[in-house]
Amino acid sequence: ALKEPWEEKQRRIKESSPYGYLSSWQLLSVIVKCGDDLRQELLASQLLIMLQRIWEAERVPLWVHPYRILVLSDDSGLIEPILNTVSLHQIKKHCQLSLGEYFAQEFGESNSESFLTAQRNFVQSCAAYCLVCYLVQVKDRHNGNILLDGEGHLIHIDFGFILSTSPRNLGFETSPFKLTPEFVEVMGGIGSDMFEYFKILILQGMVAARKHMDKILTLVEIMRLGSQLP
C-alpha cells in the first residue's frame, strides 16, 4: 500500500493526542486553498452530483465520487480530500508498475473474484468520468489528478479548468477525455467483454444525460448568473 489507511492514521494520532480520551474526539482531513478561485471547482462538484443523481434515477450503473467544496472568498476555500486513494502518478513513481500490473498486485489473479469486482468498479467509474470530462469539458487531465481507491474505482479531482476555461487560456486539449492504453488493459483489452461493457455504459450514460439536459444547462446558468466566472 502506498498510503496509510485513514482508519489506521486516525487510531495512531488518537493514541498520541492529549485529547484522545474524549468520546467526542474526531480527526478531520481538509485541504486549505489560498490564492485559488474555487468557484469553478464548486460548479464542477455540483454538476458531478447532478449527473450522479441522473444516472441513479435512470438506473445506469455509472460511479462517481463527488467531494465537498466550501468557497470562503474569491481566492480561498476548503476542499474535502478523498481518503484511502493513491494517484496514478504515485503508482508510477513508487511502484514502477503498469496500471494492469498494479491491479494484479492489489486485487489478485485476473480470474479471482476480488480482481473481477475491482475491474468492474474500474470500468463503471472510468466510463462515468469519461462522460463527465466530455460533457463538462474538463481539461488538464494528468496522472497527478486521477486517483485509484481501494476498491478499484477511478476518481478524477481538480476541476479548475472546465467549460470555456483552460490553462493560460490555451485550448490545447486534443481528446475529449482521457482513455489510455493502460486503462483499456485493465478492462481486458479491446474486444474484451468489459471493454464492450464500457462502451455500453458510455452510450447509456450519454442518453440519460441528454434526457435531462435542461437541468444541467439551468444549473450552469444559475451558477454563472451575476458571477465573474468565464
N, C-alpha and C positions, 0 to 999 in steps of 0.2 A: 504494500500500500504506500502511495506517495504522500498521503496526508494523514495526520492523526484523526481518527473518527471523532466527531463532535461530542459524542457521549463520553468518550474517554477523556477528552480535553476538559469537559465540564467537571468530571469527577476529580481529575488531577488538580485543577485550580481551586475547587471547593475545599479539598483537603488542606491546601496551603493558605486559604483565606481566613483572616481573623473573624470573619462573619459567617463562615461556613456552617456553623452550628445552628443558625437560624432556619426555621422551617420555610421561611419565605425567600431564602437565598436562591438566586437565579442568575445565570450567566447569559447575557445577550450579546450577539455579534452584530455590528453595524459598520458600514463604510461611510466615513465623513468626507464629503467632497467640497473643496473650496476652489474658486476660480473657474468653475464649470457651470453652465446653464443646464439644469436638469429637466427643463420643461419638455424638450424633445424626448427624453427618456420616459417622462411621465406619460406623454401621449402614446408612445410605443407600448408602454405597460398596459394602458387602458385598452388599446387595440388588441393586444395579446389576450387580455381577459375576455374581451368581446368575442374574438374568434374561438376561444376555448368554449365559451357558452354556446355559440352557434353550432360547433361540431358536436358537442354533447347533445344538444336538442335534436340535431339531425341524425344522431346515432352513428357518427363517423368516428372510428377509434383512433383519432389523432391525439397526440400527447404534447402539451407544452407546460412550462413551469413559469408562470408569471411571478414577479417579485415586486415587493413594495418600494415605492419611491416617495419621499417626502421632500418637497421643494420648500426651502426656507427663505430664499431670496433669488434674485436673478443670477447669482453666481455662487450659490451654496445649497447644500441639501444632504439628505441621508439616503443611503441605499441599503436594502436588505441583502446580505450575502446569501448565496446558495450553498448550503452546508454539504459536507461529505461528497465533494466533487473534485476532479482534477481537470486541468486544461489539457487540450491536445498538445500544446507546447511543452507542458511538464512531462507528458508521456514520452515525447520525442527526446527531450533533453536528458531526462534521468534514467529512462528505461532503454532507450536506443532500440525500440521495437517498432514495427509497423502497427497500425491500429488493429489489424487482424490478429497479429501475434499477441498483442496486449490483451485482447478479448479472450484468446485461448488460455493465457496465463491466469486471468482473473476468474473466468467462468467455466473452465474445463474443456473437455473434448467437444468437438463440433456436433456430435450426436447426443450429448448429455442434456438432461432436462434443464439444468441451470444455464447452459450456453444457449439453448433454443429460446428460453424465456428472455434472456438478455438480448438476443438477436432480434426478437420480435419487438421488444421495447425500443431498441435502436431504430428499427425501421419505422415504427409509428411516430417516434419523435423526430427523426430525420425528415420524414415526409412533411410533418407539421411545420417545422422551421423552414423548410424549402418554400412552402406556401407563404409563410409569414414574410420571408425575405422578398418574395416576388410581389406580394400584394402591398406591402408597406415600403418596398424599395429600400431595404436595409443595405447599407454599404459598409465598407471597411471590415470585411469578414476575414479573420485570420485565426491561426491556431491558439492565440492568446485569449480570444473572447468566445471560444467554443469549448464547452465543458462536457465531461462524461461523469455520470453519477454511478453509485454502487450497484445500480440495477440495470445498467446498460443504456440508459436514456442519454441522448444528445441534448445539450442545453445551450442556447445562444444567450449571451449577455452583451452589454454595451451597445445601446441603440441610439447613440448620439448623432448618427447621420442617417436620416430616413427621408422618404419622400423627395423633395427637391433639394435637400442639403447634401453636401459631400465634403470630404476633407479638402481644405483650401479651395473649395468651390470648383473642384475638378471632377466632372462626371466620368471617371475613368473605368467604372465597372464594366467588364465585358460579358459578365454572366449574371442572369437574374437571381441566382442563388448558388450556394457552394455545395457541390456534389462531386467529391474527389474520387479517384480510383480506389483509394483506401476505404472510403465509405461503402462503395459497391462491393469491395472484397469482403467486408464484414457481413454484407447481405447474402453472400454466397456467389457473387459474380453475376454478370449479365446473362440472362436466360434462366437463372435460378427461380425457384418458387417465391422466395422472399423478395427478390427484385421485382417480380411481377406484382406481388402484393404491394410493394412500394408505389408502383405506377398506378395501381387501382386506387390507393389512398389519395394520391395526388389528384386524380380525377374527381373522386367523391368529395374531397375537401374543397376543391375549386367550385364545384357545382353548388355545394352548401353555402359557401361564402357569397357566391353570385346571387343566390336566392335572398340573402339578407344584405345586399349591397347598400341599400338605402340607410340602414342602421349604421353601417361602417362609415359612409360618407358624412352622415349627420354628426357623428362623434368627432371626426376631423374638423368639420366646420365649426362646431361648438368650441373646441379647444383652441382654434386659431382666431376666433372672433374676438377682437379687441386686444389681442396679444401681439407681440413683436416676432412671433415665430415666422420663419421664411415660408 
